[in-house]
Amino acid sequence: MEFLNAHSLMLPLATSLTAFGFGALPKPQIFLDLAQTVWFPWVLTFVLIWQGGAKQDLVLSAIATLILFVIVRVADMVYPKKEKFYAH
């Protein structure tokens, strides 16, 4: 079966990762644990850019992810997160 090769399955599998993000599938514990790391959300961001807007170009995906990373970091410096205080 020609359609069942690694190349033809990469895009659908990359796209299927979004099912975890919006709750269509239960998240495996390893996914939840990895999501707490600094790097894993950026890996997923890279995958989403690769499959969605970068025409499956690895270099373009890496550059776009890096640009987004810098934007987020600069925004965090300019507008630091405030602690939330809740009245009990």
HELIX and SHEET records of a PDB file:
HELIX    1   1 ALA A    6  SER A   16  1                                  11    
HELIX    2   2 THR A   18  GLY A   21  1                                   4    
HELIX    3   3 GLN A   29  ALA A   35  1                                   7    
HELIX    4   4 PHE A   40  GLY A   52  1                                  13    
HELIX    5   5 LEU A   58  VAL A   78  1                                  21    
END                                                                             
